[in-house]
């Protein structure tokens, strides 16, 4: 389970009012983190990552945005590389952006 984005924060971002979809949302958050950190070229934790308390706000918001896109477009493409670049391109490893 994510420590960067709580299910409550994701639910609020997605405008989901009840807890019935929490298990799905937890899985979506994990997927969204993988997408964002994969795009950034950084590991979620360990060497080369940010300490949890220092993850930049745009990266947290990108995770919530990607999670909302996955939730809204289940079975489809959530976000493009251009959209990710607009959200967090400035936080990519220098040789990746």
N, C-alpha and C positions, 0 to 999 in steps of 0.2 A: 504494500500500500504506500502511496505517495506521502512524503513528508513536506513536499513543496506546495501542493495544492490539496486542501482538504475536500472531502466530499461535500461538505456544507458550502464551501466557497465555490466549488464547481456548480453545485445545484443552483446557487444564487445567480451565477454568471449565465447559466443556461435557462434561467427562469423556470426551473422545475419546482413546483410547490410542495410535492410530497416526497416521502422517503421510499416509495415503492420501487423506484428504479435505482436505488443506491448501489446494489451489487454491479449492475451494468455500468453505472457512472464510475465506480472505482476502477473497473477494467479499462474504461475509456480514458481515464486520467493517466493510467500507466502507459497506455498506447500513445497518448498525446505527448507525454514526457519523452518517450523513445523517439518519436518523430522530431520533436524540437531539438533535443540534444544530439540526435543523429545529424540533423541539418547543421547544427553549430560545430560539429566535429569535436565535441567534448563528451567525456563520460559523465553520467549522472552523478557518480560518486567516485571517490578515490583520486589517484594522481591525475592532475589536469582538470579537475572539476572545481567548482566554487564550493566553499563551505556553505552549508545549508542556509545560514542566516545572511549570506552575502550574495545569493543569486539575484541578479538585477531584476527589478520590477518588470521591465519589458519582457523578460524571459518567462516570468511567472504568468503575465498576461497572455503571452503567446501560447503557453500550455493550456490555459483556460479557453482561449479562442479556438485552438485546434480541437480540444475536447468537445466544445459546443458544435463545431462543424461536423465532427464524427457523429455526435448524438443526433444532429439534425439530418445528416445525409447517410444514415446507416446503409452500408452496401455500396456506397459511391465513393468518389474521391473527396477527401476532406478539404485539403488545401494544396495549392500549387507551390513549387519552389519560389516563384516570384512573390507570392503572398507571404511565405515564411521570410524571405529576404527583407521584405518591407517591415515585418514585425521585429526581427531580431538580427538582421544582417550585420549590424554594427557590433554584435557580440560574437560573431564567428571568429574562429582562430584565424590569424592574419593570412595564412596561406590558403584559406578555404573560401573566403568571401569573394 
